[in-house]
């Protein structure tokens, strides 16, 4: 559904009126499109104190123009991105250095600039370092909320000397693909990562299965994974078979009409996979049956939990135990929700299931990596423009759009781009993460 206020507030008369009466002035987001896959402008690389990551080589490989000192007042002073290496910050002096490094650059940012702070994991044995590194989380979340003009801010925690493992993450965050991701804290583990032959098609030769692929977010996920080179198996309920087959045909994939909540769904999926198995499993299928708890029947409660959580647990367990997910390239990506983090009136069933996805990821991720060579992550969408949100009453819909740092709702492709980053072979060091795709919604921080 079109965001008419976004269009109006960016027209000449609308811009004037919004300024005069103090209304929100969201800036249209620039997303990935053919021919414009990178940021428009240079990236500024800064360091606060000492560096434990040294991201210079990684940034050089991105192809972006990198500067190492602000060029305020120059013709090229509008920075499309800033990467601040704060991995060595271990006390108050380091936090002062964060301010000293970023303060001069803040007035030289492009409208859709990407701000990325590199940090380290808080050390449980050094409370000064832990306090400083945890402080970066509050700093980045606040920075994202005040930066304005479609700018985003993230904290990426990297292991010492493991900047290479964060390459796919930095490429994602320093690109139009991450337009609706802000205020996130992402931990990247140690170790190497598979470098794709072509960063524009990192999923070439891989097989992905997307549930709920006939429409909405699932369709966008299937499209984006196919764009990045994957062979896509599109799954949805049998009653959506017509739409499902059309999506699969358009993407050169295959359709699998199936009720994902059926007890034998895992076995049916395993039997439908190609002989070399599955690389990417995206759990996107879901339903809502909203009512306040006092008015919610047992059927509404149980059906939402069974589809949104029970089916994910059963099919994941079956496919892992059957060895259907390939070691090394195997990726399991669940779909949580802001509702599962912050709660939502009338959605106790939905929020329970989506919070359960986060718990599944947190528990399964280390074991799946150790036993199967598979990573497990999740995305948590906020207000995304779909047919479901289009049915929300006008004033609630407008509030949902404006209650984010970016002042607008996201698009299904924003969720899809985040899933594609997590699905990449180069993202093997990202595991056990739940990444919110919500424009840094004020709900749930």
C-alpha positions in Angstrom: 0.0 0.0 0.0 1.5 3.4 -0.9 2.7 5.7 1.9 0.9 8.9 0.8 2.3 10.9 3.7 5.8 10.0 2.7 5.1 11.3 -0.8 3.4 14.4 0.4 6.1 15.4 3.0 8.7 15.2 0.2 6.8 17.4 -2.2 7.6 21.1 -2.3 4.4 22.2 -0.5 4.4 19.2 1.8 8.0 19.8 2.9 7.2 23.5 3.7 4.0 22.6 5.7 5.8 19.8 7.6 8.6 22.2 8.7 6.2 24.9 9.7 4.0 22.7 11.9 6.7 20.3 13.1 5.4 17.1 11.4 7.7 14.2 10.7 9.7 14.5 7.5 10.8 10.9 6.5 13.3 10.6 3.6 12.6 8.0 0.9 15.0 5.1 1.3 17.3 4.1 -1.5 17.3 0.4 -1.9 19.3 -2.0 -4.1 18.5 -1.7 -7.8 20.3 -2.9 -10.9 23.1 -0.5 -11.8 23.1 1.1 -8.3 24.2 -1.6 -6.0 26.7 0.5 -3.9 26.6 3.6 -1.8 26.9 6.9 -3.6 30.1 8.4 -2.2 33.2 7.7 -0.1 33.4 5.9 3.2 35.3 7.4 6.1 37.4 5.0 8.2 38.2 6.1 11.7 39.8 4.6 14.8 39.1 5.3 18.5 42.2 4.5 20.5 43.9 1.3 19.4 42.6 -1.2 16.9 42.0 -4.9 17.6 40.4 -5.5 14.2 42.2 -3.5 11.5 39.3 -3.4 8.9 41.4 -1.5 6.3 42.0 -4.5 4.0 38.3 -5.6 4.1 37.1 -2.1 3.3 39.6 -1.9 0.4 38.1 -5.1 -1.1 34.6 -3.6 -1.2 35.5 -1.3 -4.0 34.3 1.7 -2.1 36.4 4.8 -1.9 37.9 5.0 1.6 39.1 8.1 3.3 40.9 8.1 6.7 40.3 11.7 7.9 37.3 14.0 7.5 37.5 16.4 4.6 35.0 18.9 5.8 34.4 21.8 3.4 35.8 19.9 0.4 33.8 18.9 -2.6 33.8 15.3 -1.6 32.9 15.9 2.1 29.5 14.1 1.9 30.3 10.7 3.3 28.1 7.8 2.3 29.4 5.7 5.2 31.6 5.9 8.3 33.3 2.9 9.9 34.6 3.6 13.4 37.0 0.9 14.7 36.3 1.0 18.5 37.5 -2.6 19.1 40.2 -1.4 21.4 38.0 0.8 23.6 38.5 -0.5 27.2 37.6 2.4 29.4 36.4 6.0 29.7 39.4 7.4 27.7 38.3 5.1 24.8 34.8 6.4 25.0 36.0 10.0 24.9 38.0 9.0 21.8 34.8 7.7 20.2 33.3 11.2 20.5 36.5 12.8 19.3 36.6 10.7 16.2 32.9 10.9 15.1 32.0 14.4 16.2 33.8 16.2 13.4 32.3 13.8 10.8 28.6 14.1 11.7 28.0 17.3 9.7 29.6 15.8 6.6 27.2 12.8 6.1 25.1 12.1 3.0 21.3 11.8 3.6 21.4 7.9 3.6 24.8 7.4 5.2 25.6 4.2 6.9 27.3 4.4 10.3 29.1 1.2 11.5 30.9 1.0 14.8 33.2 -2.0 15.3 33.3 -3.2 18.8 34.6 -6.2 20.9 32.7 -8.6 23.1 32.4 -7.3 26.7 35.0 -9.1 28.8 33.5 -10.7 31.9 36.9 -10.5 33.6 37.5 -6.8 33.0 34.7 -4.7 34.2 36.2 -1.5 32.8 36.4 -2.9 29.3 32.9 -4.5 29.6 31.4 -1.2 30.7 33.0 0.7 27.8 32.0 -1.9 25.2 28.5 -2.2 26.5 28.4 1.6 26.4 28.9 1.4 22.7 25.5 -0.3 22.4 23.7 2.6 24.0 25.7 5.0 21.9 24.9 3.3 18.6 21.2 2.9 19.3 21.0 6.6 20.3 23.0 7.6 17.2 20.6 5.8 15.0 17.7 7.6 16.5 19.2 11.1 16.1 21.1 10.8 12.8 18.0 11.5 10.7 17.7 11.8 6.9 17.5 8.0 6.2 20.9 7.4 8.0 21.4 4.1 9.9 23.8 3.1 12.7 24.9 -0.4 13.7 27.4 -2.0 16.2 29.3 -5.0 14.9 31.2 -7.0 17.5 34.2 -8.8 16.0 36.7 -11.2 17.5 40.3 -9.8 17.7 42.0 -10.1 14.4 38.9 -11.5 12.7 37.9 -8.6 10.4 37.9 -10.9 7.4 35.1 -12.9 9.0 33.0 -9.7 9.1 33.4 -8.9 5.4 30.0 -10.0 4.3 28.4 -8.2 7.2 30.3 -4.9 6.4 29.4 -5.3 2.7 25.7 -5.7 3.7 25.6 -2.8 6.2 27.6 -0.5 3.8 25.1 -0.9 1.0 21.6 0.0 -0.1 20.5 -3.6 0.9 20.4 -2.6 4.6 18.2 0.5 4.1 15.6 -0.5 6.8 18.1 -2.1 9.3 19.3 0.3 12.1 20.2 0.2 15.7 21.4 -3.4 15.5 24.1 -5.2 17.5 25.6 -8.0 15.5 28.2 -10.4 16.8 30.6 -12.0 14.3 32.6 -15.0 15.5 36.2 -15.8 14.8 37.3 -18.0 11.9 37.5 -17.7 8.1 34.6 -17.5 5.7 34.0 -18.7 2.2 34.7 -15.9 -0.3 32.2 -16.1 -3.2 33.5 -15.9 -6.8 31.0 -13.1 -7.4 29.8 -10.9 -4.5 26.7 -10.0 -6.6 25.7 -13.6 -6.9 27.0 -15.2 -3.7 24.4 -18.0 -3.7 25.3 -19.4 -7.1 25.0 -23.2 -7.2 23.1 -23.3 -3.8 19.6 -24.6 -3.2 17.2 -22.7 -1.0 13.8 -23.6 0.3 11.4 -20.8 1.4 8.2 -21.5 3.2 5.2 -19.1 2.7 6.6 -18.2 -0.7 3.4 -17.5 -2.6 3.1 -13.9 -1.6 4.3 -11.0 0.6 7.6 -11.4 2.4 8.1 -15.0 1.3 7.8 -14.1 -2.3 10.3 -11.3 -1.9 12.7 -13.7 -0.1 12.4 -16.2 -3.0 13.0 -13.4 -5.6 16.1 -12.1 -3.7 17.7 -15.5 -3.2 17.1 -16.3 -6.9 18.6 -12.9 -7.9 21.7 -13.8 -5.8 22.0 -17.1 -7.7 20.2 -19.7 -5.7 17.9 -22.5 -7.0 14.7 -21.9 -5.1 12.1 -24.4 -3.9 9.0 -22.4 -3.1 6.7 -23.9 -0.5 3.2 -22.8 0.6 -0.2 -24.3 1.5 -2.0 -26.2 -1.2 -4.8 -23.6 -1.5 -2.2 -21.1 -2.7 -0.8 -23.5 -5.3 -1.7 -21.3 -8.3 0.2 -18.3 -7.0 3.0 -20.5 -5.7 3.5 -22.1 -9.1 3.5 -18.7 -10.8 6.3 -17.4 -8.4 8.4 -20.6 -8.9 8.1 -20.5 -12.7 9.0 -16.8 -12.8 12.2 -17.5 -10.7 13.1 -20.7 -12.5 12.5 -22.7 -9.3 10.1 -25.4 -8.3 6.9 -25.3 -6.3 6.1 -27.5 -3.3 2.4 -27.2 -2.2 2.4 -28.5 1.4 0.9 -27.8 4.7 4.0 -27.0 6.8 2.2 -27.9 10.0 1.6 -31.5 8.9 3.3 -34.1 11.0 5.2 -35.5 8.0 6.1 -32.1 6.5 9.8 -32.6 7.2 9.9 -36.0 5.5 8.0 -34.6 2.4 10.4 -31.7 2.1 13.4 -34.0 2.4 12.0 -36.2 -0.3 11.5 -33.2 -2.6 15.0 -31.9 -2.4 17.7 -32.4 -5.1 20.2 -35.3 -4.5 22.9 -32.9 -3.3 20.6 -31.7 -0.5 19.6 -28.2 0.8 21.8 -25.3 1.6 19.3 -22.6 2.8 16.1 -23.2 4.8 14.0 -20.1 5.3 11.1 -20.5 7.8 8.8 -17.7 6.7 5.3 -19.2 6.8 3.1 -17.9 9.5 -0.4 -17.0 10.4 -2.2 -14.5 12.8 -5.3 -15.1 14.8 -5.5 -11.9 16.9 -7.7 -11.5 20.0 -7.1 -10.3 23.5 -6.4 -13.2 25.7 -9.8 -12.9 27.5 -11.5 -13.4 24.1 -9.0 -15.9 22.5 -10.2 -19.4 22.0 -8.0 -22.4 22.4 -8.2 -23.0 18.7 -6.8 -19.5 17.9 -4.0 -20.0 20.5 -2.9 -23.4 19.4 -3.2 -22.9 15.6 -0.8 -19.9 15.7 1.7 -21.7 17.9 1.6 -24.8 15.8 2.2 -23.1 12.5 4.6 -20.3 13.6 6.6 -22.3 16.1 5.7 -26.0 16.1 6.2 -26.5 12.4 9.5 -24.8 12.6 10.7 -27.0 15.4 9.5 -30.2 13.7 10.8 -29.6 10.2 14.1 -28.3 11.5 14.7 -31.3 13.7 13.8 -33.7 10.9 16.0 -32.0 8.2 19.0 -31.8 10.6 18.7 -35.4 11.8 18.3 -36.6 8.2 21.4 -34.8 7.1 19.4 -32.8 4.5 21.3 -29.6 5.1 24.8 -29.5 3.7 27.7 -29.0 6.0 29.5 -25.7 5.6 26.9 -24.0 3.4 23.9 -25.0 5.5 21.9 -22.0 6.8 18.6 -22.0 8.8 16.9 -18.7 9.0 13.8 -18.2 11.0 11.3 -15.3 11.0 10.7 -13.8 14.4 8.9 -10.4 14.9 9.1 -7.2 16.9 6.0 -8.6 18.6 8.1 -11.3 20.0 10.5 -8.8 21.5 8.3 -5.9 22.6 4.9 -7.6 22.8 1.7 -6.4 21.1 -1.9 -6.0 22.3 -4.1 -8.8 20.9 -1.2 -11.0 19.9 -0.2 -13.1 22.9 -0.3 -16.2 20.7 1.7 -14.6 17.9 4.2 -13.0 20.3 4.7 -16.2 22.1 5.5 -18.1 18.9 7.8 -15.4 17.6 9.7 -15.1 20.9 10.0 -18.9 20.7 11.8 -18.5 17.4 14.4 -16.3 19.1 14.8 -19.0 21.8 15.2 -21.7 19.2 18.0 -19.7 17.5 19.8 -19.0 20.7 19.8 -22.6 21.8 20.3 -24.5 18.5 22.9 -22.2 16.8 26.0 -23.4 18.7 25.0 -27.1 18.6 24.0 -27.0 14.9 27.3 -25.4 14.0 29.3 -28.0 16.0 27.4 -31.1 15.0 26.1 -30.3 11.5 28.2 -27.4 10.2 25.0 -25.3 9.9 24.4 -21.8 11.1 21.0 -20.7 12.7 19.8 -17.1 12.7 16.6 -15.1 12.6 15.2 -11.9 11.3 12.6 -9.9 13.3 10.5 -7.7 11.0 8.8 -4.6 12.3 6.2 -2.6 10.4 6.5 -4.0 6.9 4.1 -2.8 4.1 2.1 -6.0 3.2 -1.5 -6.8 2.6 -1.8 -7.6 6.3 -0.6 -4.1 7.4 -2.8 -2.5 4.6 -5.8 -3.9 6.5 -4.8 -2.2 9.7 -7.0 0.8 10.6 -5.7 4.1 9.2 -4.5 5.8 12.4 -2.8 2.7 13.8 -1.2 2.1 10.4 0.2 5.7 10.3 1.5 5.4 13.9 3.2 2.1 13.0 4.9 3.8 10.1 6.1 6.8 11.9 7.3 5.1 15.1 10.7 4.3 13.8 13.9 6.2 13.5 13.4 6.3 9.7 9.8 7.5 10.0 8.3 5.0 7.6 7.4 1.3 7.1 9.7 -1.2 5.5 9.2 -3.2 2.3 9.2 -7.0 2.0 12.5 -6.7 0.1 14.1 -5.3 3.3 13.5 -8.5 5.1 14.6 -10.5 2.0 17.9 -8.6 1.7 18.7 -9.3 5.4 17.9 -13.0 4.9 20.1 -13.1 1.8 23.0 -11.7 3.8 22.6 -14.4 6.5 22.2 -17.1 3.8 25.5 -16.3 2.1 28.5 -18.7 2.5 30.5 -15.7 3.4 28.3 -15.2 6.5 29.5 -18.4 8.2 30.8 -16.4 11.2 27.3 -15.0 11.9 25.5 -17.5 14.1 22.9 -17.3 16.8 21.8 -13.8 15.9 18.3 -12.2 15.7 18.5 -9.1 13.5 15.6 -6.7 13.6 14.4 -5.3 10.3 12.3 -2.5 11.7 13.9 0.9 10.9 14.9 0.9 14.6 11.3 0.9 15.8 10.7 2.8 19.0 8.8 -0.4 20.1 11.4 -2.8 21.6 14.2 -0.2 21.1 
